[in-house]
Amino acid sequence: MLDQKIFGEKLRNHRKSLGLTQEDVAVRVGVSAQAISKWEAGDCLPDCFNLKAISDVYNISADVLLETESVGDVDAVANKIEQLCTEFIWSTANNDRYNSNLRFEMGEDLWKMWKGIYFAEIGNKQQQKESKQRGNLHITGAFGQKIWDDAGFACVVKSSMIENMGMYGKETVEVIEAISSAEGQQLIRLLHSDKPTPKSELVEKMNVDVSRLNELLLLFTENLVIEYIVPNGGYVISGHHGMAAYMVLAAMYVLNKGKYEVSQYVSE
């Protein structure tokens, strides 16, 4: 059953995250500011037409707005996280200032969840405090290993993964060696996962022979580490095996850094 109070609170939070007043939203939806106030207070609900208009204004799926059920179990928590991620994706639909602000705030919320899970899992406030002071932000336990810091590194490796691992093939070793090379690192660092980098830019910014660049591009493309996007004419890190490139870079980051920082943690 829809909780009108929670629904109203979501409407208010979305409006504020976009920097809009109730009057601003009212004009865009085509209703009075009083109607917006009543919806946000949970006094009443918008009809289907106004709900669609609101979802368009906030660039959020109506399904996401209507999802307010709360149950005190782990599945409910997982659903809330998935809901936040869904809203995060919807916020990328239009690359304007309002959506950029919303996307940044949601990304920060997701990042805080990472930190919260770590400190909750340790279950010892004194150890939490000492870990923060030492910069040792990692867990090694029966579940596996977690490690991250404010600079952007994050990783979870389940211990059960070891049971499913096979031996690496010759091709896999060749790709990892190529990514780990100076030229491979430079190439991967020039690519993105959300926007293509044209080859002309790679040629301009990489201090390497074009023949070596072509060799790397071919190797990485054939092994789905990167992909060539035809409409935009450029390369992106692949959603298939591109994780191998990220993991190699992450490993290099960790091995070259002796301390990890979580600046927002406050011991109470």
WOFENHU-V717520 format. One record per residue. N is the residue number from 1. SS is DSSP state (hx for helix, st for strand, lp for the rest). Layout:
# WOFENHU-V717520
n->N ss->SS
n->N ss->SS
This chain:
# WOFENHU-V717520
n->1 ss->lp
n->2 ss->lp
n->3 ss->lp
n->4 ss->hx
n->5 ss->hx
n->6 ss->hx
n->7 ss->hx
n->8 ss->hx
n->9 ss->hx
n->10 ss->hx
n->11 ss->hx
n->12 ss->hx
n->13 ss->hx
n->14 ss->hx
n->15 ss->hx
n->16 ss->hx
n->17 ss->hx
n->18 ss->lp
n->19 ss->lp
n->20 ss->lp
n->21 ss->lp
n->22 ss->hx
n->23 ss->hx
n->24 ss->hx
n->25 ss->hx
n->26 ss->hx
n->27 ss->hx
n->28 ss->hx
n->29 ss->hx
n->30 ss->lp
n->31 ss->lp
n->32 ss->lp
n->33 ss->hx
n->34 ss->hx
n->35 ss->hx
n->36 ss->hx
n->37 ss->hx
n->38 ss->hx
n->39 ss->hx
n->40 ss->hx
n->41 ss->hx
n->42 ss->lp
n->43 ss->lp
n->44 ss->lp
n->45 ss->lp
n->46 ss->lp
n->47 ss->lp
n->48 ss->hx
n->49 ss->hx
n->50 ss->hx
n->51 ss->hx
n->52 ss->hx
n->53 ss->hx
n->54 ss->hx
n->55 ss->hx
n->56 ss->hx
n->57 ss->hx
n->58 ss->hx
n->59 ss->lp
n->60 ss->lp
n->61 ss->lp
n->62 ss->hx
n->63 ss->hx
n->64 ss->hx
n->65 ss->hx
n->66 ss->hx
n->67 ss->lp
n->68 ss->lp
n->69 ss->lp
n->70 ss->lp
n->71 ss->lp
n->72 ss->lp
n->73 ss->lp
n->74 ss->hx
n->75 ss->hx
n->76 ss->hx
n->77 ss->hx
n->78 ss->hx
n->79 ss->hx
n->80 ss->hx
n->81 ss->hx
n->82 ss->hx
n->83 ss->hx
n->84 ss->hx
n->85 ss->hx
n->86 ss->hx
n->87 ss->hx
n->88 ss->hx
n->89 ss->hx
n->90 ss->hx
n->91 ss->lp
n->92 ss->lp
n->93 ss->lp
n->94 ss->lp
n->95 ss->lp
n->96 ss->lp
n->97 ss->hx
n->98 ss->hx
n->99 ss->hx
n->100 ss->hx
n->101 ss->hx
n->102 ss->hx
n->103 ss->hx
n->104 ss->hx
n->105 ss->hx
n->106 ss->hx
n->107 ss->hx
n->108 ss->hx
n->109 ss->hx
n->110 ss->hx
n->111 ss->hx
n->112 ss->hx
n->113 ss->hx
n->114 ss->hx
n->115 ss->hx
n->116 ss->hx
n->117 ss->hx
n->118 ss->hx
n->119 ss->hx
n->120 ss->hx
n->121 ss->hx
n->122 ss->hx
n->123 ss->lp
n->124 ss->lp
n->125 ss->hx
n->126 ss->hx
n->127 ss->hx
n->128 ss->hx
n->129 ss->hx
n->130 ss->hx
n->131 ss->hx
n->132 ss->hx
n->133 ss->hx
n->134 ss->hx
n->135 ss->lp
n->136 ss->lp
n->137 ss->lp
n->138 ss->st
n->139 ss->st
n->140 ss->st
n->141 ss->lp
n->142 ss->lp
n->143 ss->lp
n->144 ss->st
n->145 ss->st
n->146 ss->st
n->147 ss->st
n->148 ss->st
n->149 ss->lp
n->150 ss->lp
n->151 ss->lp
n->152 ss->lp
n->153 ss->lp
n->154 ss->st
n->155 ss->st
n->156 ss->st
n->157 ss->st
n->158 ss->st
n->159 ss->hx
n->160 ss->hx
n->161 ss->hx
n->162 ss->hx
n->163 ss->hx
n->164 ss->hx
n->165 ss->lp
n->166 ss->lp
n->167 ss->lp
n->168 ss->lp
n->169 ss->lp
n->170 ss->hx
n->171 ss->hx
n->172 ss->hx
n->173 ss->hx
n->174 ss->hx
n->175 ss->hx
n->176 ss->hx
n->177 ss->hx
n->178 ss->hx
n->179 ss->hx
n->180 ss->hx
n->181 ss->lp
n->182 ss->hx
n->183 ss->hx
n->184 ss->hx
n->185 ss->hx
n->186 ss->hx
n->187 ss->hx
n->188 ss->hx
n->189 ss->hx
n->190 ss->lp
n->191 ss->lp
n->192 ss->lp
n->193 ss->lp
n->194 ss->lp
n->195 ss->lp
n->196 ss->lp
n->197 ss->st
n->198 ss->lp
n->199 ss->hx
n->200 ss->hx
n->201 ss->hx
n->202 ss->hx
n->203 ss->hx
n->204 ss->hx
n->205 ss->hx
n->206 ss->lp
n->207 ss->lp
n->208 ss->lp
n->209 ss->lp
n->210 ss->hx
n->211 ss->hx
n->212 ss->hx
n->213 ss->hx
n->214 ss->hx
n->215 ss->hx
n->216 ss->hx
n->217 ss->hx
n->218 ss->hx
n->219 ss->hx
n->220 ss->hx
n->221 ss->hx
n->222 ss->hx
n->223 ss->lp
n->224 ss->lp
n->225 ss->lp
n->226 ss->st
n->227 ss->st
n->228 ss->st
n->229 ss->st
n->230 ss->lp
n->231 ss->lp
n->232 ss->lp
n->233 ss->lp
n->234 ss->st
n->235 ss->st
n->236 ss->st
n->237 ss->st
n->238 ss->lp
n->239 ss->lp
n->240 ss->lp
n->241 ss->lp
n->242 ss->hx
n->243 ss->hx
n->244 ss->hx
n->245 ss->hx
n->246 ss->hx
n->247 ss->hx
n->248 ss->hx
n->249 ss->hx
n->250 ss->hx
n->251 ss->hx
n->252 ss->hx
n->253 ss->hx
n->254 ss->hx
n->255 ss->hx
n->256 ss->lp
n->257 ss->lp
n->258 ss->lp
n->259 ss->lp
n->260 ss->lp
n->261 ss->lp
n->262 ss->lp
n->263 ss->lp
n->264 ss->lp
n->265 ss->lp
n->266 ss->lp
n->267 ss->lp
n->268 ss->lp
